[in-house]
Amino acid sequence: MDLDAVRTFVAAADAGQFQDAAAALSITQQAVSKRIAALEKDLGVRLFHRTARGAQLTIDGQAFLPHAWELLRVEARADASVRPGQRALRVDVHSRRTAPGVLLQEFHRTHPRIELDVVTLDADVHGASAAVEAGTVDATFHAVTVPARRLPTGIRAARVIDEHHEILVGPRHALANVQSVTPTQLAEHRIWMPGMADGTEWAAYYDELAAAFGLTIDRVGPTFGYEVLLAEIADSAELATLAGERTRYLWPDSYDLRRIPVLDPAPVYPMSIIWRGDNPHPALVELRDFLGSRRADTSDEKVWLPTWAQHATA
């Protein structure tokens, strides 16, 4: 259906005169008549009675009017859904379970008037940055492992999340009843993180963490999802996995899984928000300010950071 004809019909119904509708739409009266006639032909009904006093809606015209208004509202929503500055702020997170997803939910609660479109691109930092550069998403969260000067032209990054780690074990594991554990103590235990792809920034992080403390991080085997991973850990006296302290997991009470902080030093996974410097979306600045205010202060803690963290923008 020709939406310009629908828009003209609504204007004519509101004005009661084709001439006034033409003025409101900045077109000629002849153009109004042609659009209305084409719409009537398309629908197979008369929408107006033409009289010397103007144009009055027929019964069919009255029936069509509320639907015509709805068509125009849908058009406006469709346009706003993709037009920068009008559509929802589109933000990529690698997983809705992890810290970026949790923080975005907090941002939504704090700023309910701001529309958010949270997507998962399932890409590493290079793929996600390319999506930001192309304008597919307004922002993404990743560890930035290169100096700021090596980011694509126009791409900006700011470190906004320092995620602490917890070890996740079942009730029969040797660490099940401790209050905290050090990275050195973890060297005695097998840490299972299947499906971690080589070449990703998170693989680089865990490789360096393992080398620093002599950890055994087992990446062998396919991944069948978090639910299967948790079930395997709950049933094992040997398996453990690492998770961010804000990562959201749900499991049956019968699993009796334990989340134990890793401290002294506390390994920290640094994540940045990545955006395009010329992005005009008004909500982007508010999101960045919010994230900056929520970043934990680790200056008084004994923490461990990967060597490339010094390259991340402040």
C-alpha positions as CSV (number, residue, x, y, z in Angstrom):
1,M,0.0,0.0,0.0
2,D,1.3,3.5,-0.9
3,L,1.9,5.2,2.4
4,D,2.1,8.6,0.7
5,A,-1.5,8.0,-0.4
6,V,-2.4,6.9,3.1
7,R,-0.8,10.0,4.6
8,T,-2.7,12.1,2.0
9,F,-6.0,10.4,3.0
10,V,-5.4,11.1,6.7
11,A,-4.6,14.8,5.9
12,A,-7.7,15.2,3.8
13,A,-9.9,13.5,6.4
14,D,-8.5,15.8,9.1
15,A,-8.8,19.0,7.0
16,G,-12.1,18.2,5.3
17,Q,-10.8,19.9,2.1
18,F,-8.5,18.6,-0.5
19,Q,-7.1,22.1,-0.9
20,D,-6.2,22.4,2.8
21,A,-4.7,18.9,2.8
22,A,-2.6,20.0,-0.2
23,A,-1.3,23.0,1.7
24,A,-0.5,20.9,4.8
25,L,1.5,18.4,2.7
26,S,3.1,21.1,0.5
27,I,1.8,19.4,-2.7
28,T,-0.8,20.5,-5.3
29,Q,-4.5,19.9,-4.9
30,Q,-4.3,17.9,-8.1
31,A,-1.7,15.6,-6.5
32,V,-4.0,15.1,-3.5
33,S,-6.9,14.1,-5.8
34,K,-4.7,11.7,-7.7
35,R,-3.4,10.0,-4.6
36,I,-6.9,9.6,-3.1
37,A,-8.2,8.3,-6.4
38,A,-5.3,5.7,-6.6
39,L,-6.0,4.6,-3.0
40,E,-9.7,4.2,-3.7
41,K,-8.9,2.1,-6.8
42,D,-6.5,0.0,-4.8
43,L,-9.1,-0.6,-2.0
44,G,-12.0,-0.9,-4.4
45,V,-14.2,1.5,-2.3
46,R,-15.0,5.2,-2.2
47,L,-13.4,6.9,0.8
48,F,-14.8,10.4,0.3
49,H,-18.0,12.1,-0.9
50,R,-16.9,15.1,-2.9
51,T,-19.2,18.0,-2.4
52,A,-19.1,21.8,-3.1
53,R,-18.4,22.2,0.7
54,G,-15.5,19.9,0.7
55,A,-14.8,16.2,1.2
56,Q,-16.7,14.0,3.7
57,L,-15.7,10.5,4.7
58,T,-17.9,7.7,3.4
59,I,-18.8,4.7,5.7
60,D,-15.8,2.9,4.2
61,G,-13.6,6.0,4.7
62,Q,-14.6,6.1,8.4
63,A,-13.8,2.4,8.8
64,F,-10.4,2.8,7.1
65,L,-9.3,6.0,9.0
66,P,-8.2,4.4,12.3
67,H,-6.2,1.8,10.4
68,A,-4.6,4.5,8.2
69,W,-3.5,6.2,11.4
70,E,-2.0,2.9,12.6
71,L,-0.2,2.4,9.3
72,L,1.5,5.8,9.7
73,R,2.4,5.1,13.3
74,V,4.0,1.8,12.3
75,E,5.9,3.6,9.6
76,A,7.3,6.1,12.1
77,R,8.3,3.3,14.5
78,A,10.0,1.4,11.7
79,D,11.9,4.5,10.6
80,A,13.0,5.3,14.2
81,S,14.1,1.7,14.8
82,V,17.1,2.1,12.4
83,R,17.7,5.8,12.1
84,P,20.7,6.9,14.3
85,G,19.7,9.4,16.9
86,Q,16.1,8.2,16.9
87,R,16.3,4.4,17.2
88,A,17.1,2.5,20.4
89,L,20.7,2.5,21.5
90,R,22.1,-0.8,20.0
91,V,24.7,-2.3,22.2
92,D,26.5,-5.7,21.7
93,V,27.4,-8.0,24.5
94,H,29.2,-11.3,24.0
95,S,26.8,-12.9,26.5
96,R,23.9,-11.5,28.5
97,R,25.1,-13.5,31.5
98,T,28.3,-11.6,32.0
99,A,29.2,-8.2,33.5
100,P,28.4,-6.1,30.5
101,G,24.9,-7.6,30.3
102,V,24.4,-7.1,34.0
103,L,25.5,-3.4,33.8
104,L,23.3,-2.8,30.9
105,Q,20.3,-4.0,32.9
106,E,21.3,-1.7,35.7
107,F,21.6,1.2,33.2
108,H,18.1,0.4,31.9
109,R,16.7,0.5,35.5
110,T,18.4,3.8,36.2
111,H,17.4,5.3,32.8
112,P,14.1,3.7,31.9
113,R,13.3,6.4,29.3
114,I,16.3,5.4,27.2
115,E,15.4,2.6,24.7
116,L,18.0,-0.2,24.6
117,D,18.5,-2.8,21.9
118,V,20.9,-5.4,23.4
119,V,22.3,-7.8,20.8
120,T,24.9,-10.6,20.8
121,L,27.1,-10.7,17.8
122,D,29.1,-13.7,18.9
123,A,32.3,-12.0,17.6
124,D,35.8,-11.3,19.0
125,V,37.1,-7.8,19.5
126,H,38.0,-7.4,15.8
127,G,34.6,-8.5,14.5
128,A,32.7,-6.4,17.1
129,S,34.9,-3.4,16.4
130,A,34.1,-3.8,12.6
131,A,30.4,-3.8,13.5
132,V,30.9,-0.6,15.4
133,E,32.8,1.0,12.6
134,A,30.1,0.0,10.1
135,G,27.4,1.5,12.3
136,T,25.7,-1.9,12.8
137,V,25.9,-1.4,16.6
138,D,26.5,1.7,18.6
139,A,28.8,0.1,21.1
140,T,30.4,-3.2,22.2
141,F,32.2,-4.5,25.2
142,H,35.6,-6.3,24.8
143,A,39.1,-6.5,26.2
144,V,41.3,-4.1,24.2
145,T,44.6,-5.8,23.8
146,V,46.3,-3.2,21.6
147,P,47.3,0.4,22.1
148,A,44.7,3.0,21.4
149,R,46.7,4.3,18.4
150,R,46.3,0.9,16.7
151,L,42.5,0.9,16.8
152,P,40.7,1.6,13.5
153,T,40.5,5.2,12.6
154,G,37.6,6.9,14.4
155,I,37.1,4.1,16.9
156,R,37.3,5.0,20.6
157,A,37.6,2.8,23.6
158,A,37.5,3.4,27.4
159,R,38.1,0.8,30.1
160,V,35.0,0.6,32.2
161,I,34.9,-2.9,33.8
162,D,37.5,-4.6,36.0
163,E,35.9,-8.0,36.5
164,H,37.2,-10.1,39.4
165,H,37.2,-13.9,39.3
166,E,35.5,-16.6,41.2
167,I,36.2,-20.3,41.1
168,L,33.1,-22.5,40.6
169,V,33.2,-26.0,42.1
170,G,30.9,-28.8,43.2
171,P,30.3,-29.9,46.8
172,R,32.8,-32.8,46.6
173,H,35.7,-30.6,45.3
174,A,38.7,-30.1,47.6
175,L,38.1,-26.3,47.6
176,A,34.3,-26.6,48.2
177,N,34.5,-25.3,51.8
178,V,37.2,-22.6,51.6
179,Q,36.3,-18.9,52.0
180,S,38.8,-17.8,49.3
181,V,41.6,-19.2,47.2
182,T,44.8,-17.7,45.7
183,P,45.9,-18.2,42.1
184,T,48.9,-20.1,43.4
185,Q,46.6,-22.6,45.1
186,L,44.6,-23.1,41.9
187,A,47.8,-24.5,40.3
188,E,47.0,-27.8,42.0
189,H,43.6,-28.1,40.4
190,R,42.2,-28.6,36.9
191,I,40.3,-25.6,35.6
192,W,37.9,-26.7,32.8
193,M,36.9,-24.0,30.2
194,P,35.9,-26.0,27.1
195,G,35.3,-24.3,23.8
196,M,37.5,-21.3,24.2
197,A,38.7,-20.3,20.7
198,D,42.3,-19.6,20.0
199,G,43.1,-16.1,18.9
200,T,40.4,-14.4,20.9
201,E,41.2,-11.7,23.5
202,W,39.8,-13.9,26.3
203,A,42.0,-16.8,25.2
204,A,45.0,-14.4,25.3
205,Y,44.0,-13.4,28.8
206,Y,43.7,-16.9,30.2
207,D,46.9,-18.0,28.5
208,E,48.8,-15.3,30.3
209,L,47.0,-15.9,33.6
210,A,47.9,-19.6,33.3
211,A,51.6,-18.8,32.6
212,A,51.8,-16.4,35.4
213,F,50.6,-18.8,38.1
214,G,51.3,-22.2,36.6
215,L,47.6,-23.0,36.1
216,T,46.2,-25.9,34.1
217,I,43.4,-24.5,32.0
218,D,41.8,-27.3,30.0
219,R,40.1,-26.1,26.8
220,V,39.7,-29.5,25.3
221,G,36.3,-30.7,24.2
222,P,33.2,-29.2,22.6
223,T,31.0,-26.9,24.5
224,F,27.3,-27.9,25.0
225,G,26.3,-24.8,26.9
226,Y,26.4,-23.5,30.4
227,E,23.8,-25.9,31.7
228,V,25.9,-29.0,30.7
229,L,29.1,-27.4,32.1
230,L,27.4,-26.7,35.5
231,A,26.0,-30.3,35.6
232,E,29.5,-31.7,35.0
233,I,31.1,-29.6,37.6
234,A,28.4,-30.3,40.2
235,D,29.0,-34.1,39.7
236,S,32.8,-33.9,39.8
237,A,35.3,-33.9,42.6
238,E,38.1,-32.6,40.4
239,L,36.6,-30.1,37.8
240,A,36.4,-26.4,38.5
241,T,35.9,-23.4,36.2
242,L,36.5,-19.7,36.4
243,A,33.7,-17.1,36.2
244,G,33.4,-13.4,36.6
245,E,32.0,-12.3,39.9
246,R,29.0,-10.7,38.2
247,T,28.4,-13.6,35.8
248,R,24.8,-14.8,36.3
249,Y,24.4,-18.6,36.6
250,L,21.3,-20.5,37.6
251,W,21.3,-24.1,38.7
252,P,19.2,-26.5,40.6
253,D,19.6,-26.4,44.4
254,S,20.6,-30.1,44.3
255,Y,23.8,-29.1,42.5
256,D,25.1,-27.3,45.6
257,L,27.7,-25.4,43.6
258,R,30.1,-23.0,45.4
259,R,31.4,-19.7,44.1
260,I,34.7,-18.9,45.8
261,P,36.6,-15.5,45.3
262,V,40.1,-15.7,43.9
263,L,42.3,-13.3,45.9
264,D,45.8,-12.3,46.8
265,P,46.3,-11.3,44.1
266,A,42.8,-11.0,42.5
267,P,43.0,-11.7,38.8
268,V,41.1,-8.9,37.0
269,Y,39.7,-9.1,33.4
270,P,39.7,-5.6,32.0
271,M,36.9,-4.7,29.5
272,S,36.3,-1.5,27.5
273,I,33.4,0.0,25.9
274,I,34.1,0.6,22.2
275,W,32.3,3.1,20.1
276,R,32.7,5.4,17.1
277,G,33.8,8.9,17.9
278,D,31.4,10.5,15.5
279,N,28.3,8.5,16.6
280,P,25.6,11.1,17.2
281,H,23.3,8.9,19.4
282,P,22.4,11.1,22.4
283,A,22.1,8.1,24.8
284,L,25.7,6.9,24.1
285,V,27.2,9.7,26.3
286,E,24.8,8.8,29.1
287,L,25.8,5.1,28.9
288,R,29.5,5.9,29.0
289,D,29.0,8.3,32.0
290,F,27.0,5.6,33.8
291,L,29.7,2.9,33.2
292,G,32.4,5.3,34.4
293,S,30.5,5.8,37.6
294,R,30.1,2.1,38.2
295,R,33.7,1.1,37.6
296,A,35.1,-0.5,40.7
297,D,38.2,1.2,42.3
298,T,40.9,-1.5,42.6
299,S,43.7,0.9,43.6
300,D,43.7,-0.4,47.2
301,E,43.6,-4.1,46.2
302,K,46.3,-6.5,45.3
303,V,45.3,-7.4,41.8
304,W,46.8,-9.1,38.8
305,L,46.3,-7.7,35.3
306,P,47.6,-9.0,32.0
307,T,50.5,-7.0,30.5
308,W,48.4,-5.7,27.6
309,A,46.0,-4.0,30.1
310,Q,48.4,-1.1,30.3
311,H,47.5,-0.4,26.7
312,A,43.8,-0.1,27.3
313,T,42.5,3.5,27.3
314,A,41.7,4.9,30.7
